[in-house]
């Protein structure tokens, strides 16, 4: 195992599968203790993430929580502190999307995407800050998307929420840097996850087509970037937006 995050402990939301699982596994391999969190209905998959971490020699526990619930986010932070004695980092990863033209999105679908992606990230950051401001330090990474920087067809509400996540990231970094707290964001594209693999083939192809690297990214590749931003190697980086996108944002090509 690597040891660049040794003695660090924190939480990863949406870690039962996909990008969240890849991040949790990577952080554990780099020496961090991880609280794997996801919905109560995803407990089995979340426990599988924990099992994979422990099999690799890492430390992990599962804690069920809904990011759209402020009480759940407070409880998640409290569990991490009670279990490991500290909260050095947090990864706000949980997210969902509705793939359809904006005019076809129902009120219920809009509310669901906003409550998870935007309110959920806000709830997580706020709960994490309440502890980090007490200890005068910590590092937060919010998982946004290339759709936080450019328009992407047929995921308009998702795109709006990810733009907002970048705004939250920059504002929080500005407000809390003087207290030793760093806040950054990662913008992935076309990462091999159940969410993307369940999307229509045409949608998948439309994401890969503009990339310089014509393949899906792997969840662990987002994990490596996350580990860097969370660790002391990025001690002078805050408010940054890091694309892990295979060159998607370089433009058409």
Secondary structure, DSSP 8 states (H G I E B T S, - for coil): ---TTTT-EEEETTTTSHHHHHHHHHHHHTT-EEEEEE-GGGHHHHHHHHHHHHHTT-EEEEEE--TT-HHHHHHHHHHHHHHHS---EEEE-------S-GGG--HHHHHHHHIIIIIHHHHHHHHHHHHHHHHT-EEEEEE--GGGTS--TT-HHHHHHHHHHHHHHHHHHHHHGGGTEEEEEEEE-SB--HHHHTS-HHHHHHHHHT-SS-S-B-HHHHHHHHHHHHSGGGTT--S-EEEESTTGGG---
